[in-house]
Amino acid sequence: MTLLKRRQFSAALVASAGLLPWSQPALAQFRVEISGIGATQLPLAVTRFRDEERSGQAVSAIVRADLERAGAFRMVDSSGTFDERSLPLYADWRGRGADALVSGSVTRLADGRFDLRFKLWDVVKGEELLGQALAVPAADLRLAAHRIADAVQEKLTGERGVNATRIAYVTHAANRYTLRITDADGEGGQVALASPQPIISPAWSPDGRKLAYVSFEGGKAVVMVQDVLTGDRRVVASFKGSNSAPTWSPDGKRLAVTLSRDGNSQIYLIDLDGGGLRRLTSSVAIDTEACFAPDGLSLFFVSDRGGGPQIYRLPLPQGSANGTAGAPERITFAGAYNISPDISPDGRFLAYVTRNNGFRVMVQPLDRSTPPLAVTDTDDDESPSFAPNGRLLIYATRSQGRDVLMTTTLDGKIRSRLLSSGIDVREPAWGPFGR
């Protein structure tokens, strides 16, 4: 549809929407496709957890895939029987090339829950680094495995993992659109909304409790906000013309939206109750696809005010509801067509989509210390969204004739594809920490 992230600039131009032939989602699983292994990857062994086959979840495989996808680890031979009670033969594991080792067990308790235990060892130093025990219901085994991966990653790298976070995305089949919320690997989760009309542009609130999105249920584009836990939702923007591209302010109190109520599509601020409307951009151009800097001091957006779509930064007034925004500053210069900006949580990097014999996701340091880098090898990319630790991006693209979701490290060397058995998925948005 024309209001998809990559196509939102065109949508703003015509203030209309069409349809794409999407399909109904099924259970999905990430496959890690490595291209260009980095020299700094830590060799890691993750053995099969004892009795995990009795739990219905391949816990060790989930942990292994999570850590491999993070880009900081290289998996080595993990064969053999082992668990958290075993004493590692460090020389043997060093002989396999491992610097660290993870193993554990899964035991069903009398009350139906599972006792999930694991340990992490430093094979080089010959010492235990971490050990934990979790008692969880069967429905939470996948989440517990993700949390194990996050604990291992943080212990070994000092960086917080994102495997226990969530993503949102949209699918369509049989005249029904579905907004889904899943684990970061695309498994599990819930249906947030199913509708016979299009749903586009999901965006997470900073606390992860709400989603903003655009719905066409009334026959026109309307911005909605929905409580993820209760399902309660409200209309935030339903003005004449197009209402699109919602993005949350860092404090979670307002949305920036694109409206065509006064002619050309321009960017406005609006309170969550639909009040306090305030216009931020005023130009004869098309201004759309806003995203806030993490500190809330500026807003990035797409505009064709220079003749073609480029990304600009707008300084925002501080302290006064009636203050005037500063002069927009152009940020992208490489290429004639750059859209769909997203800013890393630390405010250091800009991800966007460029058109150059196709559409590719680019990453550019905002201090311009290095040139923009293409981090994908596909040519129909859309909707880049940073993970909350700023180390990965999720994006939509086409692969082998299907619409798929992929993740990539910021250097483009480690990519993972969300396998969906021929199912088409689009519009990814990576949620914040916490759930």
C-alpha positions as CSV (number, residue, x, y, z in Angstrom):
1,M,0.0,0.0,0.0
2,T,1.2,3.5,-0.6
3,L,1.4,4.4,3.0
4,L,3.9,1.7,3.9
5,K,7.0,3.2,5.4
6,R,9.0,3.2,2.2
7,R,6.1,4.5,0.3
8,Q,4.8,7.0,2.8
9,F,6.4,9.9,1.0
10,S,4.5,9.0,-2.1
11,A,1.4,8.6,0.0
12,A,1.8,12.1,1.4
13,L,2.1,13.4,-2.1
14,V,-1.2,12.0,-3.1
15,A,-2.9,11.6,0.4
16,S,-4.3,8.2,-0.5
17,A,-3.8,4.5,0.1
18,G,-4.0,1.3,-1.9
19,L,-3.5,-2.4,-1.1
20,L,-0.8,-5.0,-1.3
21,P,-1.3,-8.8,-1.6
22,W,-0.2,-9.9,1.8
23,S,-0.7,-13.3,3.5
24,Q,-1.7,-14.7,6.8
25,P,1.2,-15.2,9.3
26,A,2.1,-18.5,10.8
27,L,4.7,-19.6,13.3
28,A,8.0,-18.1,12.3
29,Q,11.6,-18.7,13.2
30,F,14.8,-16.7,12.6
31,R,17.5,-18.3,10.6
32,V,20.9,-16.7,11.0
33,E,22.6,-16.0,7.7
34,I,26.1,-14.8,8.3
35,S,28.1,-12.8,5.8
36,G,31.5,-11.5,6.9
37,I,32.2,-12.8,10.3
38,G,33.8,-10.1,12.5
39,A,37.3,-10.7,14.0
40,T,36.0,-9.7,17.5
41,Q,33.4,-12.4,17.8
42,L,33.7,-14.5,21.0
43,P,33.8,-18.3,20.4
44,L,30.9,-19.7,22.4
45,A,29.5,-23.2,23.0
46,V,25.9,-23.7,24.0
47,T,25.1,-27.4,24.7
48,R,21.7,-29.0,24.7
49,F,20.0,-28.5,28.0
50,R,19.3,-31.8,29.9
51,D,15.7,-33.0,29.4
52,E,14.7,-30.0,27.3
53,E,12.9,-32.3,24.9
54,R,10.3,-33.0,27.7
55,S,9.4,-29.3,27.9
56,G,8.2,-28.9,24.4
57,Q,10.7,-26.1,23.8
58,A,14.3,-26.4,22.4
59,V,15.6,-24.1,25.0
60,S,19.3,-24.4,24.0
61,A,18.5,-23.8,20.3
62,I,16.6,-20.6,21.3
63,V,19.6,-19.4,23.4
64,R,22.0,-20.3,20.6
65,A,20.1,-18.5,17.9
66,D,19.6,-15.4,20.1
67,L,23.3,-15.1,20.8
68,E,24.3,-15.8,17.2
69,R,21.9,-13.2,15.9
70,A,23.5,-10.6,18.3
71,G,26.6,-10.6,16.2
72,A,29.0,-10.7,19.1
73,F,29.4,-14.5,19.2
74,R,30.6,-17.3,17.0
75,M,29.1,-20.7,17.8
76,V,31.5,-23.7,18.1
77,D,31.0,-27.4,18.5
78,S,28.6,-28.1,21.4
79,S,28.1,-31.8,21.0
80,G,28.0,-34.2,24.0
81,T,26.0,-34.6,27.2
82,F,26.4,-31.8,29.7
83,D,24.4,-29.7,32.2
84,E,24.8,-27.1,34.8
85,R,25.8,-29.7,37.5
86,S,28.7,-31.0,35.4
87,L,32.3,-29.8,35.9
88,P,33.7,-28.7,32.5
89,L,36.8,-30.3,31.1
90,Y,38.2,-26.9,30.2
91,A,41.1,-28.3,28.1
92,D,38.6,-30.2,26.0
93,W,36.4,-27.1,25.4
94,R,39.5,-25.0,24.6
95,G,40.4,-27.7,22.1
96,R,37.1,-27.1,20.4
97,G,37.9,-23.4,20.1
98,A,35.5,-22.2,22.8
99,D,36.2,-19.3,25.0
100,A,33.0,-19.6,26.9
101,L,30.4,-22.4,27.6
102,V,26.7,-22.4,28.4
103,S,24.7,-25.4,29.6
104,G,21.7,-26.2,31.7
105,S,18.7,-28.3,32.4
106,V,14.9,-28.2,32.2
107,T,12.9,-30.1,34.9
108,R,9.1,-30.3,35.2
109,L,7.9,-29.5,38.7
110,A,4.9,-31.0,40.5
111,D,2.8,-27.9,40.0
112,G,3.2,-28.0,36.2
113,R,5.9,-25.3,36.0
114,F,9.4,-25.9,34.8
115,D,12.6,-25.5,36.7
116,L,15.1,-23.9,34.2
117,R,18.7,-23.8,35.3
118,F,21.9,-22.7,33.5
119,K,25.5,-21.9,34.1
120,L,28.1,-19.9,32.1
121,W,31.8,-20.7,32.3
122,D,34.9,-18.9,31.2
123,V,36.8,-21.7,29.5
124,V,40.0,-19.7,29.1
125,K,40.3,-18.8,32.8
126,G,38.7,-22.0,34.0
127,E,36.0,-20.5,36.2
128,E,32.2,-20.1,36.6
129,L,30.9,-16.7,35.6
130,L,27.2,-16.9,36.1
131,G,24.5,-19.3,37.3
132,Q,20.7,-18.9,37.6
133,A,17.6,-20.9,38.3
134,L,14.1,-19.9,37.1
135,A,10.7,-21.5,37.8
136,V,8.4,-20.6,35.0
137,P,5.0,-21.9,33.5
138,A,5.2,-23.7,30.2
139,A,3.9,-20.7,28.4
140,D,6.9,-18.6,29.5
141,L,9.7,-21.1,28.6
142,R,10.6,-19.2,25.4
143,L,10.7,-15.9,27.3
144,A,12.9,-17.5,29.9
145,A,15.3,-18.8,27.2
146,H,15.5,-15.3,25.7
147,R,16.3,-13.9,29.2
148,I,19.1,-16.5,29.6
149,A,20.6,-15.3,26.3
150,D,20.4,-11.7,27.4
151,A,22.1,-12.6,30.7
152,V,24.9,-14.4,28.9
153,Q,25.3,-11.5,26.5
154,E,25.5,-8.9,29.2
155,K,27.9,-10.9,31.3
156,L,30.3,-11.5,28.4
157,T,30.1,-8.2,26.5
158,G,28.8,-5.7,29.0
159,E,25.9,-4.8,26.6
160,R,22.3,-5.4,27.4
161,G,20.7,-8.0,25.2
162,V,17.3,-7.5,23.4
163,N,16.1,-11.0,23.0
164,A,13.4,-10.6,25.7
165,T,12.0,-7.5,24.0
166,R,9.1,-7.5,21.5
167,I,8.4,-6.5,17.9
168,A,5.2,-5.5,16.2
169,Y,4.4,-6.1,12.5
170,V,1.4,-6.3,10.2
171,T,0.1,-9.1,7.9
172,H,-2.8,-9.5,5.6
173,A,-4.7,-12.3,4.0
174,A,-8.3,-13.3,3.1
175,N,-9.5,-9.7,3.4
176,R,-8.2,-9.4,6.9
177,Y,-5.3,-7.4,8.3
178,T,-3.6,-8.4,11.5
179,L,-1.3,-6.4,13.8
180,R,0.8,-8.8,15.8
181,I,3.1,-8.5,18.8
182,T,5.8,-11.2,19.2
183,D,9.1,-12.0,20.8
184,A,12.1,-10.4,19.2
185,D,12.7,-13.6,17.2
186,G,9.2,-13.5,15.7
187,E,7.8,-16.4,17.8
188,G,5.0,-16.4,20.4
189,G,3.1,-13.3,21.1
190,Q,-0.5,-12.0,20.5
191,V,-2.8,-10.5,18.0
192,A,-3.3,-6.9,18.9
193,L,-5.8,-6.1,16.3
194,A,-7.5,-7.8,13.3
195,S,-9.5,-5.8,10.8
196,P,-11.0,-6.0,7.3
197,Q,-9.3,-2.7,6.6
198,P,-5.6,-1.9,6.4
199,I,-3.4,-1.3,9.5
200,I,-0.1,0.4,9.0
201,S,2.8,2.2,10.7
202,P,2.8,0.7,14.2
203,A,4.9,2.6,16.7
204,W,5.7,1.7,20.3
205,S,5.3,4.0,23.2
206,P,8.5,4.6,25.2
207,D,7.3,2.4,28.1
208,G,6.2,-0.4,25.8
209,R,2.6,-0.3,27.1
210,K,0.9,1.2,24.0
211,L,1.0,1.1,20.2
212,A,0.1,3.9,17.9
213,Y,-0.8,3.0,14.3
214,V,-2.9,4.0,11.3
215,S,-6.2,2.3,10.7
216,F,-8.5,2.5,7.7
217,E,-11.5,1.0,9.5
218,G,-13.7,4.0,8.8
219,G,-12.7,4.2,5.2
220,K,-10.0,6.8,5.7
221,A,-6.6,7.0,7.4
222,V,-7.0,7.6,11.2
223,V,-4.3,7.5,13.9
224,M,-5.1,5.3,16.8
225,V,-3.4,4.5,20.1
226,Q,-4.0,1.1,21.7
227,D,-3.2,-0.3,25.2
228,V,-1.2,-3.5,24.5
229,L,-2.3,-5.3,27.7
230,T,-6.1,-4.4,27.7
231,G,-6.7,-3.8,24.0
232,D,-8.4,-0.5,24.8
233,R,-7.9,2.0,22.0
234,R,-8.8,5.6,21.1
235,V,-8.8,7.8,18.0
236,V,-6.0,10.4,18.3
237,A,-6.1,12.1,14.9
238,S,-9.0,11.9,12.5
239,F,-8.9,15.2,10.6
240,K,-10.0,15.8,7.0
241,G,-7.5,14.6,4.5
242,S,-4.8,12.1,5.5
243,N,-3.7,11.2,9.1
244,S,-0.5,9.2,9.1
245,A,3.0,8.3,10.3
246,P,2.6,8.5,14.1
247,T,5.7,8.6,16.3
248,W,6.0,9.0,20.1
249,S,7.7,11.8,21.9
250,P,10.4,10.5,24.3
251,D,8.3,11.4,27.3
252,G,5.3,9.4,25.9
253,K,2.9,12.2,26.3
254,R,2.4,13.3,22.7
255,L,2.6,12.0,19.1
256,A,4.1,13.6,16.0
257,V,1.8,12.9,13.1
258,T,1.6,13.8,9.4
259,L,-1.6,15.6,8.5
260,S,-2.9,17.0,5.2
261,R,-5.8,18.9,6.8
262,D,-4.4,22.3,5.7
263,G,-3.3,21.3,2.2
264,N,0.2,19.7,1.7
265,S,1.2,17.0,4.2
266,Q,2.9,18.6,7.2
267,I,4.1,17.5,10.6
268,Y,2.1,18.3,13.8
269,L,2.3,17.5,17.5
270,I,-0.8,16.2,19.2
271,D,-1.7,15.1,22.7
272,L,-2.9,11.5,23.3
273,D,-6.4,12.7,23.9
274,G,-6.5,14.4,20.5
275,G,-6.1,17.9,21.8
276,G,-3.3,20.4,21.8
277,L,-2.7,20.2,18.1
278,R,0.3,22.2,17.1
279,R,1.9,22.5,13.6
280,L,5.7,22.0,13.5
281,T,6.5,22.4,9.8
282,S,5.2,25.0,7.4
283,S,6.4,24.7,3.9
284,V,5.1,24.3,0.3
285,A,6.8,20.9,0.3
286,I,5.7,17.5,1.5
287,D,6.9,16.9,5.1
288,T,6.4,13.5,6.6
289,E,7.8,10.4,8.4
290,A,8.9,12.2,11.6
291,C,10.9,10.6,14.4
292,F,12.2,12.2,17.6
293,A,15.8,12.4,18.8
294,P,16.1,10.4,22.0
295,D,16.7,13.6,24.0
296,G,13.6,15.3,22.6
297,L,15.5,18.3,21.5
298,S,14.9,17.7,17.8
299,L,12.8,15.9,15.2
300,F,14.0,14.2,12.1
301,F,11.7,14.1,9.1
302,V,11.5,13.6,5.3
303,S,10.9,16.5,3.0
304,D,11.1,17.2,-0.8
305,R,11.7,20.9,-0.1
306,G,15.1,20.5,-1.9
307,G,13.6,18.9,-5.0
308,G,13.7,15.3,-3.9
309,P,13.0,13.5,-0.6
310,Q,15.8,13.9,1.9
311,I,16.0,13.7,5.7
312,Y,16.1,16.9,7.8
313,R,16.5,17.7,11.5
314,L,14.2,20.3,13.1
315,P,15.2,21.9,16.4
316,L,12.2,21.8,18.8
317,P,11.2,24.6,21.1
318,Q,11.8,23.8,24.8
319,G,9.9,24.9,27.8
320,S,7.0,26.8,26.1
321,A,4.0,25.3,24.4
322,N,3.9,28.3,22.1
323,G,7.6,28.3,21.2
324,T,8.7,28.3,17.6
325,A,10.7,25.4,16.0
326,G,14.1,26.2,14.6
327,A,15.2,26.1,11.0
328,P,15.3,22.6,9.5
329,E,18.8,21.3,8.7
330,R,19.4,18.8,5.9
331,I,21.1,15.6,7.2
332,T,21.4,13.3,4.2
333,F,23.4,14.2,1.1
334,A,24.5,10.9,-0.4
335,G,21.8,9.9,-3.0
336,A,18.9,11.7,-4.4
337,Y,16.1,9.8,-2.6
338,N,16.3,9.1,1.2
339,I,13.3,8.3,3.4
340,S,12.1,6.4,6.5
341,P,14.5,7.7,9.2
342,D,15.0,6.1,12.6
343,I,17.5,7.3,15.2
344,S,19.4,4.9,17.5
345,P,18.5,5.0,21.2
346,D,21.9,6.6,22.0
347,G,21.3,9.3,19.4
348,R,24.5,8.4,17.5
349,F,23.2,6.8,14.3
350,L,20.6,7.4,11.6
351,A,19.1,4.5,9.8
352,Y,17.1,5.2,6.6
353,V,16.2,3.8,3.2
354,T,17.9,5.1,0.0
355,R,16.9,4.5,-3.6
356,N,19.8,3.5,-5.8
357,N,18.9,0.8,-8.3
358,G,16.5,-0.5,-5.6
359,F,15.8,0.4,-2.0
360,R,18.5,-0.3,0.6
361,V,18.8,0.3,4.3
362,M,21.7,2.7,5.2
363,V,23.3,3.5,8.5
364,Q,25.0,6.9,8.9
365,P,26.7,8.3,12.0
366,L,25.1,11.6,12.9
367,D,28.5,13.2,13.5
368,R,29.3,12.3,9.9
369,S,32.6,10.7,11.0
370,T,32.2,8.0,8.3
371,P,30.2,7.9,5.1
372,P,26.7,6.2,5.1
373,L,27.0,2.4,4.9
374,A,24.6,0.0,3.1
375,V,23.9,-2.7,5.7
376,T,21.7,-5.0,3.5
377,D,22.2,-6.9,0.3
378,T,18.6,-6.8,-0.8
379,D,17.0,-4.1,-3.0
380,D,13.4,-3.7,-1.8
381,D,13.9,-2.6,1.8
382,E,11.5,-0.7,4.1
383,S,10.8,0.4,7.6
384,P,14.2,0.2,9.5
385,S,13.7,0.2,13.3
386,F,16.5,0.1,15.9
387,A,16.6,-2.5,18.7
388,P,16.5,-0.8,22.1
389,N,20.2,-1.5,22.7
390,G,21.0,0.2,19.4
391,R,23.1,-2.8,18.2
392,L,20.6,-4.3,15.7
393,L,18.1,-3.1,13.1
394,I,14.9,-4.8,12.0
395,Y,13.5,-4.1,8.6
396,A,11.2,-5.4,5.9
397,T,12.3,-6.5,2.5
398,R,11.7,-9.1,-0.2
399,S,13.6,-12.3,-0.4
400,Q,13.1,-15.2,-2.8
401,G,9.8,-13.6,-4.0
402,R,8.4,-13.2,-0.5
403,D,7.9,-10.2,1.9
404,V,10.0,-11.0,5.0
405,L,11.5,-9.4,8.1
406,M,15.2,-9.3,8.7
407,T,17.6,-8.1,11.3
408,T,21.1,-6.8,10.8
409,T,24.0,-5.6,12.9
410,L,25.0,-2.0,12.2
411,D,28.0,-3.0,10.1
412,G,25.8,-5.3,8.0
413,K,27.9,-8.4,8.7
414,I,25.4,-10.5,10.6
415,R,21.9,-10.8,9.2
416,S,19.0,-12.9,10.3
417,R,15.8,-13.7,8.3
418,L,12.4,-14.3,9.9
419,L,11.4,-17.5,8.2
420,S,7.6,-17.7,7.7
421,S,7.0,-20.7,5.5
422,G,5.9,-18.6,2.5
423,I,4.1,-16.0,4.7
424,D,4.4,-12.3,3.9
425,V,5.1,-9.8,6.7
426,R,5.7,-6.1,6.7
427,E,5.9,-2.9,8.9
428,P,8.2,-4.0,11.7
429,A,8.7,-1.9,14.8
430,W,11.1,-2.9,17.6
431,G,9.7,-2.3,21.1
432,P,11.6,-0.9,24.1
433,F,13.1,-2.8,27.0
434,G,10.6,-4.1,29.5
435,R,7.3,-6.0,28.9
